[in-house]
Amino acid sequence: MAQDSAKTSWKDNFNFSGYTRYMNSSSVTSSDSIVTDNLIHNRLRFKLDFNSNITGVVEMRNRIFFGEVTRLNPILGEILNNDIGSLDLSFVPYDSKKLVIHSIFDRAYLKYSAEKWELRIGRQRINWGVNLAWNPNDLFNANSLIDFDYQERSGIDAVRFQYYTSDISSIEVAVQPGDNIDKSIFAGLWKFNLAGNDFQLLLGNYFKDIALGIGWAGNIKNSGFTIESTYFIPKKDMINSSNVLSSSISFDYSTKKGIYFNTSVLYNSSGNNKKTSSENLFRIFLGDISAKKLMPSKLNYYSQINGSLTPAIKGSFSAFYMKGEEMLLVMPSLNYEINENIDSMLLGQFTYSELDRKINYIGVGIFARLAYSF
């Protein structure tokens, strides 16, 4: 009887979930240049409560690539097999011209929770941002909304300690260790509420810089309002070095019928004022993203509107514009919930660029996805 009780208890404390998706994509740059690709995307989540205080979490991302893009890129497996964490938790079980399989553990941590504090050790996501589109305060896990098929975002190997001073305020410290101080991030964040507004202040070592940040989220009448800024100061030769300010501001509004509007502006003092390249869409928008340089242009704009067309169908329309690079990305999408566990999505990415005062069509990507959650 004791063994049966222990077994039942173990099952009650264990949770397993995830999803499997199939997505077909077509990239069109001209009428005679259409490239198609296929992706099977699987996620596995494991969570075990050892007791009331200690929890272990492991999450695994598996992807199978096959199609023209795979055949045209013989080093795809080598490119994907890149784990920037302290531990190499990425591997490629199968790599050929016809098919590439890549797996990575992007979450693997232990959490200890007490009444007023929490400690996490291991691979985790640390999100300090308050804005939807761009997060200069997100020192540890900068990301782009363009990567729509990876909502969980990558994790980093870190230690995070949070102390809750009240229900709406906290102090936390996080450390992402590297080989030396210039390859490490360690920072502190203070969150508090004042007159109905949420504020946060941060201070830390961000690789070769000192980072000073502030965030503010509140309401102006019926609209949400956020400001998020981080100032990066090089640790060496502070007087003669160029400091960098990365700052975003956003407004959002929801109607009584459930239609949501958001518009954001990102300013980066080290960004480009003029067009520098005509490379492909993802290299421009998803290139070297960091809290210090979330986009290549000095000024960037984002707007989004989404809502439900029917109880099962949701629509969204987003647009990014990079001033300087003079590049516009438009992303319309439709989501259809077939049942509680199965949904489908159709999304387009249309890219335009201005050259010699003319709007030029660069290309389009069409993505059709079917997902099963369990």
N, C-alpha and C positions, 0 to 999 in steps of 0.2 A: 504493500500500500504506500509506503514511504517513497519508493521509486516512482510509482505512478504519479504521486503528488508532485514530485520534483520535476518530472517530465512535463506535466501540465503547466506548472509554473514557468518553466523555460519557454514553452510555446507562447504563453501569454505575454511574456516580456520581449518576444522577438517579432520584428516586423519586416516584411519583404514586399517590395513594390517596384514598379518601373514602367517602361513602355518599349514598344517596338514600332518603328516608323519606316515606311518606304517612300522615298522622294525621287521623282524624275525631274531633271532640270534640262532646259534648252537655252543655250546662249547664242544670240544672233547679233553679229556685227555688220552683216550685209546680206543681200538676198541669196548669195551663193556661199555663205559661210555660216552654217548652223552646226553647233556642237552639242551633243546630248550626253548626259551622264546619269547614273543611277546610284542611289545611296540607300543602304539599309542601316538604320540608326537605332541602336538598342541601348537602354540604360537599366542598370540593376542597382537597387538600393537595399542595403542591409542595415538594420538598426537593432541593437540589443541593449536593454536596460539591465545591467548587472545587479543593481539595487536601486533604491530611491534616489541615490546621489550620482551614481556613475553610469554613463551611457557611452556605448561605442557605435560609431557610424562608419560604414564603408560604402562607397558608391563607385560604380564602374561604368565607363563609357566605351561601347563597342561600335565600330563602323565598318561596313563592307562597301567598297567602291568598285563599280564596274561600268564600262561604257567607253565612249570615244575619248573623254578627258583622261581616263586611266591609261588608255593605250597611247595617247599622245604625250604622256608625262611618265617616262620610264623610271624616274627617281621619286615618284610620289610616296612610296613607302618610306624612303629615307627622309623625306621632308616631314612626314607626319610623325615619325619616331623621334620626337624632340621633347623631352621632359626637362623643363627649366628648374624643377624643384631640387631640394637637397638630395632626395632619393629618386632614382630612376624607376618610375612606376609605369613606364610606357613600353609597349612591345608590339611587334608586327608578326603575328602568327603565320601569315601567308602573304607573299609578295610576288606578283607576276605582272606581265603586261595586260592580262585580261582581268585580273581581280586583285585587289589589295585589301587586307584585313588589318585594322589597327585597333588596339585596346589600350586603355589607360585608366588607372585609379585616380580620379580627380577629387575624391574625398576619402580620407582615412584618418579619423581623429577620435580621441577620448575626451569626454566632457564630464567635469565634476561640478555639480550644482549644489549650492547651499542656499540658505534663506535670502541672503543679500548679495551673494557673489557667485561667479561662474568662471571656471578655468577650462580652456580648450587647448589641447596639444596635438599637433599633427597637421595633415593636409586638410585645409578648410577654406571657406570663402569668407573674407572680411570686407564687408561693404559699408563704407562710411559716407557714401553719397546721399544727398537729399533731393537732387534734381533727377528728372526722368531721362533726359537725353545724354547729358554730359556731367561727369562727376570729378571735378578737380580735387575734391577731398578724398577720393578713393585711391589712396596711395598704394594699396596692396593688390587690388583686382580691377584695374582699368579695363573697360570693355566698350564695344560698339553695338548700337542697336541694329546695325546692318546684318550682323550675324544672328539672324532670326531663329535659326534651328538649334541654338545652344543657349536656351534660356537660363540654365543653371550656372553658366559661366565657369571658367577654370578656377581651381583652388591653388593655394600656395602653402608651403610648409612653414608653419608658424606656431607661436605660443601667444594665446590671447587671454587676458584677465579682465573681467568686468566686475565692477562693484556698483550696486544700485543704491544710491543715496536716498532715493524716494521712488514712487511709482513712475515718475516722469523725468527723472534725472539720473545720470550715471557717470562714472569715471572708468575709463578702460585704458589698458596698455597692451600693445601688440608688438611682437618682434618677429621679423623674417630674417634669420641669420644667413650670412654669406661668408666667404673666405676671409674677408676683412671688412672694416667699417664702411668702405666705399662701395661694397657690394651687398650691403645690408640695409634693411629698413627697420627702424624701431621708432615708435611714436606713441603719444598719449592723446586721448580724446576726452573732452568734457562736454556732456550733454545736459542742458537744463531748459526749463520753461520760464518765461517771463512775460507777464501780461497776456497770456494766451498764445504766445509765439514760442516755437521751438528753436533753440540756438545750440550751436556746437562750436568749440574751439579746439584746434589741434596744433601740436608742436612735435617735430620729430626729425630724425636723420633719414633723408631719402637719398640713398646712394651717395653721390658726391655733393649733395645739397643739404641745406637746412630748410625745412618746410614749415611755413606758418600758415594756418588755414582757419577759415571761419565759414559757418553755414547758418542760414536762417530760413525757416519755413513758417509761414503764417497765412493769414487771409486778409484780403482787401475787399470789403463788402462780401460778395458771394463768390469771389474768385480766389483760388489758391495762388500763393506767391512764394518763390524760393530764390535765394541768392547763395551761391557756393563759390568760394575763392580760395586759392592757395598761392602763396608767394614763395618762390624757390630762390635761395641765396647760396651761391657756390661757397663751399667751406674754405677753399684755397683762393687767396688774393681777392677777398671780398670787395675791396675798394675799387679795383680796376675791372672786375668781372661784370658780365651782363646778367642781372637778375631777371627772372621770368615770372610773369603774372599770368595765371590761368584762372579764368573767372566765367561763370555761367549764371544766367538769370532766366527764370521761367514763370509763365502764368498758365493756370489751367482752370477749366470751368466745366461743370456737369449740369445738364438740363434735367428737368423733372422727368423727361422721357428717356433718360439714360444715355444721351449723346454726350460724349466727352471730347473736349477741346484742349489742346496743349500747344504752346509755342515757346521756344527756347532760343537763346542767343549765347554763343560761346566766343569769348575773346582770349587770344593767346598772344602775348607780346612778342614771342619768338617766331610766330607763324609767318607765312609768305604773304606778301602784298600783291604779287603778280604770278602769272601762270608759270609753272616750272617744268611740267611734264605732261604727257598725254598717255600715261600708262593706263592699264586696265582698271576697272572699277574697284575691285577688291584690294588692289595694291595701294590705291589712293585712300580709300575709306578705312581699310583694315590693316594698313601697313604697320608701322612701328608705334603702337598705341601705348601711351603711358599717361599718368596723371599730369606730367609736365607738358605733354604734347598730345592731346586727345584727337586733334585734327591738324592737317598740314597748313591750313590757311589761318591768317590772323583773326578774321571774322567768319563765323559760321552760323547758319540759321536752320532751325528745325520747326516744323509744324505737323500736327497730327489731329485727325478727327476720327472717332470710331463710335460704333453703336450697334444695336441689334436691329436687323431688318425684320426678322421674325424671331420667335423664341429659340429656334434652332440655327438661324443664320446670322452671323455677325460680319460686319464690314469695317474696313479700316483704310484710311488714306494718309500716307506720310510723305513728307518732302524734306530733303536736305539740300542746302545750298552753301557752297564754299566760295566766299568772296575772295578774289585774288586768283585762285585756281579757276574761277568762273565755271564751276561745275555744278550741275543740278541732278539730283537723284530723286525720282518719284517712285513710291512703293504703294500701290493699291493691293488690297488682299480681301479674300472672302473665306470665312470659316463656316463649315457646316457640321453640326454635331449630329451624327447618325444615331447614336444612342449614348448611354452613360459612359461607355468605355471606348467607343470608336468615333473619331472625328476626321474630317478632311479639310484641306486648305489649298487654295489657289492664290499664288502671290506673283506679282510682277515687279521687276526692277528696271526702270527706264532711265537711261543716263544721257544727259545732254551737256554740251560744253560750248562756251562762247569763244570764237576766234575771229579776229578782224571784224568785230561788231556783228557777226552772224552766229545764229544758234545752229550748232552742228549736232546731229544725232550720232552718239558714240556706239550704243548697243543696248540690248535688252536681254534680261534673263527671266525666264518663265519657270516657276517651280510648282509642281503638283505633288501634294503629300497626303498620305493616308496613315493614321496613327491609331494604335491600340494600346490602351493603358491598363495596367493590372496592379 
